[in-house]
Amino acid sequence: MAAPRRWQDMRGPDTPLEEVIESFLLHRNDLSEVTAGNYRRAIRMFTAWCERELGRLPVVADVEPGTVEAFLRFRKTTGSAESARVAWVALRSLANALAELHIHQEDGDSVLRRVRQPKVKDEQRRNLTDTEMYRLIERASEGETACRDRAIVMTLLGTGLRRAELIGLRLCDVEMVERQLRVRASTSKSVHAREIALYPETLKELDRYIRDFRAEGDANDALFVGRRGGPLTAQGIKRLFDRLKLRTGIRDLTAHMLRHTWATNFNRSGTGSAFDLQMEGGWTTPRMVQRYAKVRPLAERRRAPSPFTASRLALPNSGKRPAEMRPPQQRSVLSGRQTA
């Protein structure tokens, strides 16, 4: 493939689409590596589809409403509504960039501004039950790499890291004394660095893994490594959870499910406020907190303090419940009955 063209070399709508992908991603330098990879794949899928459907190499001018809508219908039919949505986001971003640089536009605006986002049913992934969570921890403690696998599971359950953030960790990102974990901006989906508190359960497993299992290395070496000592990859995490799925019998188990479990347990345990949860989870909007943190089980809600607790404690005679603080009863002189 020819070297990617830069924006100043692009003359207009007749430029081959394949040649502008990398330049577009350079233009969008605010994207994380994971998001940039998703955009690249989506645009290349569109390029390959156009070549099949049009019988020629696609050009920038093919990024237009009719063609894009036909591609989105194809992705929704052959893939899923979510894959169509991802493609819509990537192509819309590309069209916005082309309009900003006056390469391909309509009245100075994006040519895709009227293309609607594919509807996606907002299916919330479930979190692990307590029984499933402890079974997972137990099964992760088996096998040749048990120390590493248990540390990975406890890190995901204790910090809610995304998969890319987990495999991007370096030895220097774990601060044992400060009890915190550093997530780099380059691996974060939000493209913002953040620091996450490490609680004793996770800290103990990481200390054991680093001191007793992992071979010594430089501070910038990967925290989690594979069987041959190289950095653990996304595919390695997938294989690990495929094994754990078989061991635990949890058929829908994924690494991402542990992020939902962490958010729910953070909320259940009163570990911090909703803002703390948003910050530690690396979310940019409160909406994602609502999506990930599930409601507490009814049995726990029944054991929780009554909604009257705060107002009751604020009263002078705060030791009694409202029903116990009725005024003294008096006997009516007319009927002989007791009245309040």
FENGIZI-V588788 format. One line per field, one symbol per residue. ss: DSSP state (H for helix, E for strand, C for the rest). phi: phi as a letter, one per 20 degrees, with the letter a starting at -180 (. if undefined). burial: I if it has 9 or more other ideal C-beta (glycine too) atoms within 8 Angstrom, else O. A space follows every 50 residues. Layout:
ss->???
phi->???
burial->???
This chain:
ss->CCCCCCHHHCCCCCCEHHHHHHHHHHHCCCCCHHHHHHHHHHHHHHHHHH HHHHCCCCEHHHCCHHHHHHHHHHHHHHCCHHHHHHHHHHHHHHHHHHHH CCCCCECCECCCCCCCCCCCCCCCCCCCCHHHHHHHHHHHCCCCCHHHHH HHHHHHHHHCCCHHHHHCCEHHHEECCCCEEEECCCCCCCCCCEEEECCH HHHHHHHHHHHHHCCCCCCCCECCECCCCCECCHHHHHHHHHHHHHHHCC CCCCHHHHHHHHHHHHHHCCCCCHHHHHHHHCCCCHHHHHHHCCCCCHHH HHHCCCCCHHHHHHCCCCCCCHHHCCCCCEECCCCCCEEC
phi->.ffgfegfeedqfefgfgfdfffffffefeeffffffffgffffffffff fffembffcgffebgffffffffffffedbffffffffffffffffffff elebbclmcffdfefefgfcffeffedffgffffffffffednfdgffff fffffffecmffgffffefdgfeedffflbcddfffdefelcfbddfdeg fffffffffffdcfffbffefffdcefenegfdffffffgfffffffeme fdfbfffffffgfffgffemfaffffffffemeecfgffffeeeffgggf ffefgfgegffffffgeeedfgfedffgeceffednefcf
burial->OOOIIOIOOIOOOOIIIIIIIOIIIOIIOOIIIIIIOIIIOIIIIIIOII IOOOOOOIIIOIIIIOIIIIIIIIIIOOOOIOIIIIIIIIIIIIIIIIIO IOIIIOOOOIIIOOIOOIOOOOOOOOIIOOOIIOIIIOIIOOOOOIIIII IIIIIIIIIIIIIIIIIIIIIOIIIOOOIIIIIIOOIIIOOOOIOIOIOO OIIOIIIIIIOOIIOOOOOOIIIIIIOOOOIIOOOIIIOIIOIIIOOIOI OOIOIIIIIIIIIIIIIOOOOOOOOIIIOIIIIOOOOIIOOIIIOIOOOI IOOOOOOOOOOIOOOOOOOOOOOOOOOOOOOIOOOOOOOO
